[in-house]
């Protein structure tokens, strides 16, 4: 896998794209409500760089409000055709 997880992700993402998988940029985004209840929905990856994964949201949406109250999230990409998934957890800005 190598020492750089972002390099591995980029390689796997490129393979998922080249394989023609539907929406390889789609991922499940999990947040939590202020009282700690989990909340998950699918969103699209817009960019990836050394700072991390970029997706767009409306700040007034439920996920925007949850991220403002608790700026941590988990992502999960599933590329079933390649029998791969990638989990990411961390701070959101």
C-alpha positions as CSV (number, residue, x, y, z in Angstrom):
1,X,0.0,0.0,0.0
2,X,2.9,2.4,0.6
3,X,3.4,5.0,3.3
4,X,1.2,7.7,1.7
5,X,-2.5,7.0,2.1
6,X,-3.4,9.8,-0.3
7,X,-1.2,8.4,-3.0
8,X,-2.9,5.0,-2.6
9,X,-6.4,6.7,-2.7
10,X,-5.5,8.5,-5.9
11,X,-4.3,5.3,-7.5
12,X,-7.4,3.4,-6.5
13,X,-9.7,6.3,-7.5
14,X,-8.0,6.4,-10.9
15,X,-8.5,2.6,-11.2
16,X,-12.2,3.0,-10.3
17,X,-12.6,5.7,-12.9
18,X,-10.8,3.7,-15.6
19,X,-12.9,0.6,-14.8
20,X,-16.0,2.6,-15.7
21,X,-17.7,2.3,-12.3
22,X,-20.7,4.5,-11.8
23,X,-20.0,7.6,-9.8
24,X,-16.6,6.6,-8.4
25,X,-16.5,10.0,-6.7
26,X,-19.6,9.3,-4.7
27,X,-19.1,8.6,-1.0
28,X,-21.1,8.3,2.2
29,X,-20.6,11.2,4.5
30,X,-21.3,10.6,8.2
31,X,-21.8,13.5,10.6
32,X,-23.4,13.7,14.0
33,X,-26.2,15.8,15.4
34,X,-25.3,18.1,18.4
35,X,-26.7,15.4,20.7
36,X,-24.5,12.7,19.1
37,X,-27.0,10.9,16.8
38,X,-25.3,9.7,13.6
39,X,-26.4,11.1,10.3
40,X,-25.3,9.8,6.9
41,X,-25.9,10.8,3.3
42,X,-24.1,10.4,-0.1
43,X,-22.2,13.3,-1.6
44,X,-19.7,13.8,-4.4
45,X,-16.0,14.3,-4.1
46,X,-15.1,17.6,-5.9
47,X,-11.3,17.7,-5.3
48,X,-8.4,16.0,-3.5
49,X,-5.1,17.7,-2.5
50,X,-2.6,17.5,0.3
51,X,-5.2,19.2,2.6
52,X,-7.7,16.4,2.1
53,X,-11.0,15.7,0.5
54,X,-13.2,18.5,-0.8
55,X,-17.0,18.3,-1.2
56,X,-19.7,21.1,-1.4
57,X,-22.6,21.7,0.8
58,X,-25.1,24.4,1.7
59,X,-24.1,25.9,5.0
60,X,-27.8,26.0,5.9
61,X,-28.4,22.4,5.1
62,X,-28.7,19.8,7.9
63,X,-25.2,18.5,7.1
64,X,-23.8,22.0,7.1
65,X,-25.3,22.7,10.5
66,X,-24.1,19.5,11.9
67,X,-20.6,20.1,10.6
68,X,-20.7,23.7,12.1
69,X,-21.7,22.3,15.5
70,X,-19.3,19.3,15.4
71,X,-16.6,19.7,12.7
72,X,-15.7,16.0,12.4
73,X,-16.8,13.6,9.8
74,X,-16.3,10.1,8.4
75,X,-16.3,9.3,4.6
76,X,-16.7,5.9,3.0
77,X,-16.1,5.3,-0.7
78,X,-17.3,1.9,-2.0
79,X,-16.0,0.6,-5.3
80,X,-17.8,-2.7,-5.3
81,X,-16.7,-3.7,-8.8
82,X,-13.1,-3.6,-7.6
83,X,-13.9,-5.1,-4.2
84,X,-12.5,-2.0,-2.5
85,X,-13.6,0.5,0.0
86,X,-11.8,3.5,1.6
87,X,-12.7,4.9,5.0
88,X,-11.6,8.4,6.1
89,X,-12.1,10.1,9.4
90,X,-11.1,13.5,10.6
91,X,-11.6,17.2,11.1
92,X,-13.6,19.3,8.7
93,X,-13.0,22.9,7.8
